[in-house]
Amino acid sequence: MIKRSLLLAAAAAVLAPTVVAARPMTATDMHMMRRLGAPEVSPDGRTAVFTLSTTDLTANKRANLLHSLDLTRTGAAPQPVAGAEGGHDAVFGPDGALYFLKAVGQRDQLHRMVMGQPAQVMSDFGADVAGFKLSPDGKRVLVWADQRDCPDLACAATTFAAKEPGSGRVYDQLFVRHWDTWAEPGTKSRIYTFDITGGKLQGFGTRVTGELVGDTPSKPFGGGEEISWSRDGRTVFFALREAGRIEPTSTNLDVFAAPADGSGRPTNLTPDNDGTDTLPTVSPDGRTLAYVSMARAGYEADRQVLMLRDLGTGRVRALTQGWDRSVGSIEWAPDNRSILVTTGDTLEHPIFRVDVASGRVTRLTAEGSAGNVQALPNGALLYTSNSIQAPDDLYLLRGRGKPVQLTAVNKALLAELDPVTVDRFSFAGANGDKVWGIKVKPVVNHSLPIAFVVHGGPQGSFGNGWSYRWNPRVMASMGMGVVSVDFHGSTGYGQAFTDSIRNDWGGKPLQDLQLGLAYATAQDKQLQADNACALGASYGGYMMNWIAGQWPDRFKCLVQHDGVFDARAMAYETEELWFDEWEHGGKTYYEDPAAFERWNPVNHVAKWKTPMLVITGEKDYRIPYTQGIASFTALQRRNIPSKLVVFPDENHWVLKPQNSIQWYREVEGWMKRWTGGQPTMGTAD
């Protein structure tokens, strides 16, 4: 009997599913997660299509694979779209067919595919195409691409003079370089329309921007959200900032309307506003154009107010002027009576419904960071949502019910990982104002050294959202208690709070950081108050340099990524001058040097003593890598323990998978060196 029981137990052990022991999350885990792209929905609202990308660590890049999801079946799983392998940027046409870009040879071409049938190539573009948009009737397609001053996409009707010998690019105005790319004189992102006949694009493409000189979509981050068709397919609406000597100092994107066939000049619909106007979106009935508008020229983080323009009368009204939040996206409801928008709101990024008649705002989602909202014909909402705990999945919201999660694309991998806790806290910051922060910790019963993370922007937030760059769950999995504070200047708390950092980079924000860390450690005894490293990028990197001279005895170490070291050099080296000049009062350095020098870290190097890891990218033209080298030089000359990591192929961000994994390895090794503990991702020293 005993032998039989032992045999049964052994058999059960063999047949039972293997339980995988949980483990700390690593940067490699983060990059091996499948990333769900923005969904597009079929005209009948029954099918969603989106990309799921995976990482090839050997090739050091990601690969996209189109998937579809049956929205009518409970529990349906995403399925690869057969015949669309290698396709991306897919949308459904009014005919129900799928249109997408896919490489043919060395260039992306437009394809059309009826689901279940072979894909057909529609185009033979003479240039690399960045994106496309179908007209509502499916009779035309608009594409955009970087192109020289040509009336057609292929430059078939243009003859250019032969280039003179020599490799030099010649400029007579700014931009010389932008974000991570050197400007090519005469080349802009331009939009062209093609007629569709017999499933093929006809002709060489007609430029619809006329004689306007500027990028549309805007650079470096603009996309299809800045372009919209009229419902009859005769007009194209687009956002463009006119180029010239003022472009690096101007945030004046305007919304233009132009005949889709190129038969007339574009009309500026927002000529009276010198701030940003963008995100033109036509209502389902074709009568109204919605867009967002910033009132102040030169300020890239001003409040984006939702505007409505009657396309028949030209009458414009501000719909959310009384709502102290900045609208970040626009999606019309099918009945034309409301608009769905997203915005930051106290550490979260929810969806709101705005009533078109009254401007009344209703919050629809609670925790997490929602985006890519699609209004379905039946009134439901399809959207993506992520949090500190997990990356994007698809959700469905019906009426006043609770959101339903439709996908779990990383369920298996997430189940392998140790849990973390996420806690929000608030305290009295500078001027006694209420300031919010967040803590992320591994689930352990011992005390934790602190990773004190400072966000960039500076008009940003380290709230409840997933990041593939600065990921608090990965940092907590290193055995750290991750603490961040949304200091004065952060978004999601009203425009006055966001504005308050102007001309005060080292003032109220530093007070908030000091008060917030003191509050967090006093309230949470698991955090080792005397064992902390601080780290930040961009403005957060600036703050590391500022802390080094203003708070030199607080931290065991600092990690400074792409931070400003010398405000004078920054004023002349950065590309988007509007940002740096606005932040220091609106004048140039030579007009008001005192405004820049007041908060200049270079003036306080004599007080530096904290060990610092410096990281920079050679393709960073926002805060050029020379700022990082200068910071490292200062550390070395003062004999302060320091280390420099330079990525020759990265910009202001570290994006390539292997580079990101190296970044985390270096950061963890540096923090563990000074706070104690064994690195979980391998030694970096």
Secondary structure, DSSP 8 states (H G I E B T S, - for coil): -HHHHHHHHHHHHHHS------B---HHHHHHS-EE---EE-TTSSEEEEEEEEEETTTTEEEEEEEEEETTSTT---EE-TT-TT-EEEEE-TTS-EEEEEEETTEEEEEEE-TTS--EE----SS---EEEE-TTSSEEEEEEEE-S-SSTT-TT-------SS-----SSS-SEETTEE--TT-EEEEEEEEEETTEEEEEEEESSTT--EESS-TTT--GGGEEE-TTSSEEEEEEEE-STTGGG----EEEEEETTS-S--EES-TT--S-EEEEEE-TTSSEEEEEE--STT-TTS--EEEEEETTT--EEESSTTS-S-----EE-TTSSEEEEE--BTTBB-EEEEETTT--EEE---SSEEEEEEE-TTS-EEEEEE-SS---EEEEE-TTS--EE---TTHHHHHTB--EEEEEEEEE-GGG-EEEEEEEEES-SS-EEEEEEE-SSSS----S---SSS-HHHHHHTT-EEEEEE-TT-SSS-HHHHHTTTT-TTSHHHHHHHHHHHHHHHH-TTEEEEEEEEEEETHHHHHHHHHHHHSTTS-SEEEEES--S-HHHHHHH-S-HHHHHHHTTSS-TTT-HHHHHTT-GGGGGGG--S-EEEEEETT-TTTTHHHHHHHHHHHHHTT--EEEEEETT--SS--SHHHHHHHHHHHHHHHHHHH-S--SS----
